[in-house]
Amino acid sequence: MQPDTWLTAWQQHESNQKTSTPHPASELVRTHAERIAHEAEDRLQKRQMELAEQRSSENSPDVRIRAWERLHALRLPSAPGHPVLRSIAISTGLTLAQVEEEQSARRARRAAATPARAPDGSV
């Protein structure tokens, strides 16, 4: 590109930059507010789907309890008779016996996965 051609191209670019109309500030705010509202709506829909999964009678107790764990970012307590078990049962639409059964099954799986230790602490 020759120097005068480059200069002409640059001048055209600059004039285009100056003549383009910027977006009004109110449009930017509205757009940002709309985006925030859209994101809030997405979060609400996701939460409603998670709540539905947690209570769906089509899901097994294990799936419902895992949905409860995701929703609350908590783990099913391993202690039998833990006070939160009743709340989990109510939230998932399960009976307390079903929640306790899942708790026992998980405890058994953990015990089976952990190697037994000898009385002296060796494996």
Protein Blocks (a to p, Z undefined) as FASTA:
>chain_A
ZZklmmmmmmmmmmmmmmpccddfklmmmmmmmmmmmmmmmmmmmmmmmmmmmmmmkbcf
klmmmmmmmmnopacdfbghiaklmmmmmmnopafklmmmmmmmmmmmmmmmpccddfko
pZZ
